[in-house]
């Protein structure tokens, strides 16, 4: 993420919760946030692909970040949301999150880059850690979360 | 005004002409004496030349011009058609196609002069004709008699009415010692883009001179609101000849008549003009298409008579009297409006909108049944809406359908080239060229078909000697048949060659490490043939120009699959092989049967469904540990969808089975479902790249209640 190097610049993140941990998703990738709805299962695909939903007439695949990151499966609650991401080359995909909290603006100097030699599977999906008043936010590297294994 | 707006039309028409030339030259080869063919070729070459000239593609123009000369000599009986000449002509067509591709990509024709080809064309001309060669060259262009005709009536520019302002400008120029000229430009009758021509004339003249006034007005000229001629008054420092020649250098300009205007002329011309107009008025006004000012309207009849007798290249009969000529023009106008060229993207948008409409209609249907208070009137209207949307969909589909002719037409030429290259004798027989398919499919089916034909020619057919030994006719036959079969279009490529040698394929596969020898032992013939579609597999012993690079059949397969089609091979050693391509008629909206499996809803395309049967569990037999049923003397394998889709069935095992019999080609299978929901028109949506692994699902659709249902691809289940 080259833009993180620029000094003094800021990046906006949407803070989401998966379990107890807070994660940040770069706002430029986010197309939409919708409530949990019925997901049509697609047979014979990897477990993290939950199926497809209808978003205003378009059929959009939905994946579970939890399963992808090796956490326990999603439990659907009132605060569950599907975040619709738009990735340049790979089109639109929805990811399920437990809760959407807020939007934060992080100054780039408050973002600490992750060491890449980490062997931890969960860590390889992160591109950095942001510090703000609410505590630490793990910043998701969407390209590796969404695209790995496809 | 800019020529680029004509670029699309130019490219399209050039393609058409090139295709036409290809076909005609092929038939000329068969029947060298056929005057109709020669005339047709000449016409096409001539139009090509004209169009290239209009667009300012000089190299293309030169090449077509020389080709046209050859045809013109052939037409006059001065040269005989021979094989060598046909070869050269084909090479010319290839060169033209190259120009065309260049233009499409960069709007520039490239820098290849094709001098060698032009030289060979000239050799053909001079070889048989000697001294005539030089004379022939300018023949189709300049019309000598017309040039000498500078009678007063042809100088239409003298009739231009000048307003005071313009007169002052001219007088001022005259005083400064500049020349004031009048020009009347006549465009050839066969010219297609008159406005573009006029534009080029304007451009050519403006290089040296200043255009003061034009008749009709430049706006009208730009809108093509003029007959065959227009007049200009210009101020120039150059000699009259220079200006006239500059204008004449634009192609398809039949003639340019110029004259010096002196200031007295300007005034007297105006008076004379009025007099003339007055004199002409009492005559019955001839039918004129452009509602021009009365002054100019009087001009055509006075001028048409002397201008007509100029020799025309291809008008069947030079019109004798002005009246029919005028009539012909009025009759021609509406013809232009019969067809419309539409950007394919606009059709795509239209198709998408129709899809949305159908989804909305489906929602309306389910909403009205859900609410339960549907009155008969509402139902009636919904049914009416349903029939309208279905017809609308069909109409839009039809608009998008084009005959595969445009794609397959290039194949006879290709087979001819292959014949020379491979040194085999072969003949291509085509049928069903009029079969229609969606435009996008037709555009993309060309390459796979070409691969298959080349494959048949290279691997399939034996050499003439071998064929003779085997007691086959020396000339091999390749057949290309297309026809519609239910909701599919089938294209077959068949040859009477050697067929596929399964042993050779098996050995090759083992050698290449595609399969192990043990695997090879147990493979059925069909499985072995399917190996051919493996990437990087080619049995040709020598890598040839034609095929044998090992990229071929796997590409064919993936291309056809990307069009939601499929390809199949049948082969008999020694007798030939048949490749069958099956393509869906439509890519966007289909009629489907909705079924329940477990708690999920699935759609099965109605096109592949034969019947629906109610089968007692007792009738299910086991053959080789696979479940089958017997139906009207046919043994049909059963596919339990709940197992394949990993959903628990809701049904009691003792209950009768609901079996949907689907077919693919001549094979059938019975799909066991829980419940039938009904028939519905559905819009196919792609599942996207993330979910491409699932082969049995061909797409998804949005149901009336907003839920997504998956579409089963019955073909993969058979």
Interface residues (C-beta under 8 A of the other chain):
Chain A: X38 X40 X41 X42 X43 X44 X45 X46 X49 X51 X52 X53 X54 X57 X58 X59 X60 X61 X63 X90 X91 X92 X93 X150
Chain B: X356 X359 X600 X644 X645 X646 X647 X685 X686 X687 X688 X689 X690 X691 X693 X694 X695 X696 X697 X700 X701 X702 X706 X707 X708 X709 X710
